[in-house]
Amino acid sequence: MNQIVLNNVSLPVVSSCDYLAAQEPFLHADRIVDFHVMIYVTDGCIPVTEDGTDYEIHAGELFFLKNKLRHYGKKDVGRGTRWHYVHFYLAEPSVIEAARPVALGIAGQNPELSSPAGGWAEFSALQTLVLPKKISGLSGSRLEQKIAGFTEYFRSDAPLDVWSRNQKFFELLTEIGIYEEAEKKPLSLSDRIADYLTENYRRPFSSQELEQEFFLSYKRMAAVFKKEKGMSMQRFHTNVRMENACKLLRSTLLPVGEISRETGYADMLYFSRSFRSVVGMSPTEYRKLPRIY
């Protein structure tokens, strides 16, 4: 089905993104491009043919066009059709495997990485996630809001947009990749708390905000989370911050101070101490390790 494969070692690179409306009917361009395309239609329908297979993307539907295949239109996109699109590049898993990357994981999240002395261990950790070709029924959903939010972020003059937008898009693609499976079963309380902390990792950890968000006492949430996740909520929040810091250290040349601010730390020294306590080395030392560009 010409599906796109996401990997956990290198970030996608977003080249363009926008929300458009068709002022007049038109045919999808006949082309072969090097980038992948994500399309989300909010009104109307976009007919498109990929590699000889005809598709129709209706309102509330998300669709991916794979790179290096011929895409063209046989039917007009109607006047008034509205859609979000993202053009992006992904490193092929075969290329990454050939480069034999060294990947690192946070101690405490993997039983094999629990040594407090080093904190980190080297292991081959390439993982892949096949993105669905099409998802329907997204009108009014949380995922629709996130797609619109990413478009707004891309259009804005947000600080570090050239780097953080790739990270944000990686998070969006990950959610898309697991969306249908996640919809099959309700999330547990600890999963919902984990999602909230992951989405708000730039904000200071606050027990009061958690109580207001989930209408439960912090003591009860802390007990449930610790039992199901094996760590405190605050430790989880810190780990998420450090995971994102590691992504920026691996894939950008941003100064440590800017990465500190991007991950929610106003004090760079405190950020460096926290990073060392979780990772087992300083941000500068971590940056010198082999990485994928």
N, C-alpha and C positions, 0 to 999 in steps of 0.2 A: 504493500500500500504506500510505498515511498514515504515512510515515516522518518521523522528527525530524531536523532539520538543525542540526549544531553549527557554531559559527563561532570564528575565532581572535582576535576583537577584544574580545568581552565575555565575562565569566565566567558560568556558570550560577549561579542562586541556589537553594540547597537550602532548602526550607521544613520538611520533616520526613523522617525515616528511622527504620526500626526492623526488628527481626526478630520475626515473629509466629508463633503456632501456633494452629490452629483447634481449640477445645475441643469444639465442636459443629458439625455441618454448617450451611452458610449459603450464600445466594446473593450474588454480587457486587452491590454497590449500583448502582441505576439512577441515573446522574448525568451531568452535563456540567460539567466543571471547567476553570479557567483554567490549571492546571499540568499538566505532563507527568508520567507515572508510569513508573518502572523497576521491574520485578518479577523477582526471581530465586528460583525454587522449589528447595528442598533436599529436600523429602519430599512425596509426594502429587501432586496436580494441581489447578490453578486454571482452570476453564472461564470464559471471558469473551467477550462479544460487543462488538465495536467497529464502530460505523457500519454495522451490519447483517451484518458478517462474524464468523463463529464461530471462536474459537481455543481451544486447550487448552495450558496451560503445565505441562509435566511436570517431575519432578525433574531437576536439571542443565540446565534451560533458562532463558534470560534473555529478557525480553520488554519492549517499550516500548508504552505507551498514549499516544496523542497528545492534546494538550489541545483543548478546544472541540469534541470529538466525543462522541456519546452512548456510554457504556459501561454494560453491565448483564450480569447472569448469567441463563442459561437452565437451567443444571444446578448442583447444589450443589457447593461446595467441601467435600471430605470431612473428617471428623474426623481430626486428626493431621497435616494438611497444614501444612508450615512454609515460610515464605518471607521474604526480605528485600524491602523496598520503599523507594523514594526518590521523594518529590514534589519537582519542581524546575521553575524557570522559565528560559526562554531568550529572549534578544532575537532577533526575527525578522531574517534577513539583509536583507530589503527595507527594514526600519526603519533598520538600520545604514547601508545604502547611501544612503538618502535623507538621512541626517545628514552624509554625506561625511566620514567620520572620517579623521584623520591617524594612520597606523600607523608604528611605528618598528621597525627590525630591528638586530640586533647586527652591527657591522662584523666582517668576517672570515668570517661565515657566508653571505654573499651577495657574489658578485663585484662587484656594483654598489655595495657599501657598504664598500669596502676603503680609503678614504681615511683615513690616520692623523691627519690634521689635525682633521677634524670628528668622525670616528668613526661618525657616524650620518647618515642621509639620510631625507628624507620621501618616502613613496611610498604609493600606494594598494595595500594588502596584505590586503584582505578575502579570506579563504579559508574554504571550507565543507567539512564532512565529513558525509555522510549516514549516520546510525546504522542498523545492521541492525534490522529489525523483531523478529527472533528469532534467537538462537544456541542450538544444542543441544550436548550432549556435554560440559558443563563440570564435571561432578562430579569432584572431586579435582584440578582444574586450578589453575594459578597465578591465573587470572582469578577463579575462585571464591574463592580466598583473599583477593584484593584487595577483592572485594565485601564479604566478611565483615569485613575489616579496616576498610573505610570505615564500616560500621555501628557497629563498636566505637568508632571515633574520634568519630563523631557522638554517641554515647551518653556519651562521657567528658567530663571537665571540662578538656580540653586547653586550653592557653593560646591565645588568638587564634582560638578555634574558629569564631566567627562569620565570620571572613574566610578562614582557611586551609582550612576544610572546603569552601568553594566552589572553591578552587584545587585541592584534592585530588580533588574530584568531576570537575572539568574534565579532570584527568589520567586519571581512571578512564574517563570517556566517550571520550577520545581512544583509549585502548587498546582499548576495546570496538569503536570505529569501524574500527580497522585489524586487529582480531584475526583474522578469517577469512583475510584476505589474507596476514598475517604467518605464519599456520599452514601456508600452502602451500609455503613454502620455509624451510630451516633458516637461522638467524641466523649471520652471520659472527662471528668473534672480536671484531672491532671493534664490531659492533652489540651484542653481548652486554656488552662493557665499557661501551659508551655507555648501555645500559639500566641497568646496575648503578650507574653514576655519577649518572644522572638520578634513580633511586630513592633514592639516598643522598646527595643534594646538600647536605643539612644537616650531614653529618658531615665532619670535616676530611679533606682528601685524604691518602691513605696508600698508599704503594707496597707496604708489607708486607701490608696488608689485601687489596690486589688480587692479590698473589701467592698468598695463602691461599685466596682465592675461586676463582681460575682455575687453580691448580696449575701456573703458568708463571712464568718469571723476568720481573721487571719490564722488563729490557732488551729482551726479545723482544716483550712486549706493547706497549711504547712504540714500537718500530720498526714493527710492524704497524699500530697505531692511527694513527700519523703518516702512514703511506703511504696508508691508506684514507680517513682523515677529513680530512687536510690540516692538522691541528693536533695539539698534544700533548694527552695525557689531562688534564693539570692545567689547560690552557687551556679544554678542553671543560667540565670540572667547574666552573670559574669562570664560564663563559658560561651554563651552566644555572642557577647561583645568581643571576646577574644577570637572566636572563629572568624568573625567579620574583620577584625584587625589583621588576622593572618592572611585572609584573602587579599586585602589591600597591600600588605607587605609583599606578598608573592607576586601580585600582578600589576603593581604600580610603582612609581618612583616618588610617591608623595612623601614629604618629610614626616618624621614620626609625630611631630607636634600636630600636624593636620589630621593624621590618622587617629590620634588621640581624640581630637574634637569630633571627628566624624563618627566615632564609636561611643560618644557620650561623656567623655572625660574632659573637664575643663582644665584640670591640672595634669600636665604631661608627666611629671615625676610620679604622681599617684598611678597614672596609667601604666608607666613602665614597671612599677613595683607589682601591680596587679598582674600584668602580663607575665612577669618572671614567676610569680607564685603559681600560675596556672600552667604555663608552657615549660618552665624550667630553664629559661634563658631570656636575655633581654631582646626587645624588638630589633635592635641593630644586629645582634648575633643571629637571630632567626632569619633576617633578610639576607644574610650571607649564605644560607643553605641553598642547595640546588632548587630551582623552581621552573615552572613552565611559563613561557611568555606567549 
